[in-house]
Structure formats: structure tokens, C-alpha cells
């Protein structure tokens, strides 16, 4: 169940706290890092997925077209106690289901022996970097388009010919006014 935040705290789970000390520390540090992000994401926009034994947070990305408009960050401790940190772009309704589809953008930290604070910093920096990338909508026709950032096309077919038009949808961490999903 996704808990929406209404208290001005990043990733507020409405009283939910992870069971392990590692995940509690991870979430507390992630909240602290998120509060200093230089983007248009507000604390009230973020959400926390309440799953036993793991922390999954979601961050909606305003101003971009299409369904791939949410960042997911997942931290879990394996049975042997080693932490796993994964991040991906995805759909708001499908919790972290798109991890592994875009290895150029996904965050993957498996098997590293590091503190919860280090994992939180890695996750927060990855999220902020994704939030601050300029994102364009490259169009060939009104129904044929793909999102592009500094890494390249996002989960779309690469075209051989240049697009008919490119529209800047996000710049420097903020939705460009007048774009489809800006607020």
C-alpha cells in the first residue's frame, strides 16, 4: 500500500517505520538528504511503500510526458545481512517494477559493505541527479515520440533521422512551464 505524505516530511509513511536498525537509519538519512535537493519536488509529493523488510520510496517527476514519470529507490537487507540498493525510473502505479530495464540509468549497489548512511547518500545523489537532468520530448509525429536526456533516449526506439521537433520538458531540476505535466 502506498502511503501519501501530508506532513512535510519526505517519504512519510504515516507511522510506518522499518523493522531493522539499518533500514531505519537509511530512511532517516535519505529524508535528510532529500530535504536539501534543488528541484521542484516537495516533501508532500513523495511516497513510501510499506513493505516488511525493505524501504521503497517513490518520487513523482513533474513536467514530463508519458507513463515513465516516477523515480523508485529500494533498499533491502539480504538474508545474509548485506544491503541492496536499487533505483529506477518507472510508473507511479507499479512499485519498482521497471528496475533492470534501463541499465544506463538504473542504480545498482549489491554486495557492498557500507553503512546505512552511505547507502542513503548514494541513493539521494542518484535521485537528485535524475531529477536535475534536462529532459526533452523528441517528436517525429504527434503519436511517435521518445523522451531523451543527457544519456540518450529513454526506453524508446532510437530513430535514424532527427526528430521533427524537440521540446524541453524539464530543466535544471524543474518542470518547464507550459509542458504537459507541469504544475
Secondary structure, 3 states (H helix, E strand, C coil): CEEECCCCCCCCCCCCCCCCHHHHHHHHHHHHHHCCCCCCCCHHHCEEEEECCEEEEEEECCCCCCCCCEEEEEEEECCCCCEEEEEEEECCCCCCCCCCCCCCCCEEEECCCCCHHHHHHHHHHHHHHHHHCCEEEEEEECCEEEEEECCEECCCCCCCCCCCEEEEEEECCEECCCCCCCC
